[in-house]
């Protein structure tokens, strides 16, 4: 969505008030959770729906 909106992570982080480092965690799929308030701010800034940036993937068995 960042690319579609021609926005950089730095611009989004400034717009929603979180650090680039904290924004990179869900962006790189390393997040185990995300606050609804953060998700709402991201979606509002990118003018999208949660389904546009999230996907459910079943955990791999070890």
N, C-alpha and C positions, 0 to 999 in steps of 0.2 A: 504494500500500500504506500510505503514511503516513495518508492520509485514512481508509482502511478501519479502521486501528488507532487512529484518533483520536489521533494522535501528531503533534507538531510537529517540524520539522527540528532545532530546538534540543534537544529532548528526546532524539531519536535520536542526535545527535552526542555528547551527554553520556553516553548509555548505552554507546556503542561506543568512546568516547575519541578522536574526531577532531573537528576544528574544523567549524563550520557552513560556512565558506568551502570547505573541502575536500569536504564532503558535497554542496554545491551543484553541483560540477563534474559528477559523473555524473547528478545529478538533472535538470540542464538539458540533458542529452545532449551536453555539450561534451567529455566524456572520451574519449580515444582508447584508454585501457586502464584496468583496475581490478585491483587485487591480489586474488587468491583469498581471502586472509585478511580483507580488507576486505569483500568480498562475503559471506563466511561470517558475519562479525559483523553485517552488515546483515540478512541473512536470519534469523539467530538472534534478533535483537532484534525483528524484525517477524513472526516465526513464519511464514515463507514459504519458497518455493523460488526459486532464481535465475530460473527461467522466469517467475515472477510479476512480476519487476521489470526483466528484460532482454528485448530483442527484436533480432533480426538484421535489418538493413536494408542492402541492397546500395548501395554508394556510387554517387552520380550521376556520369555521365561529363561531363567539362568540354568 
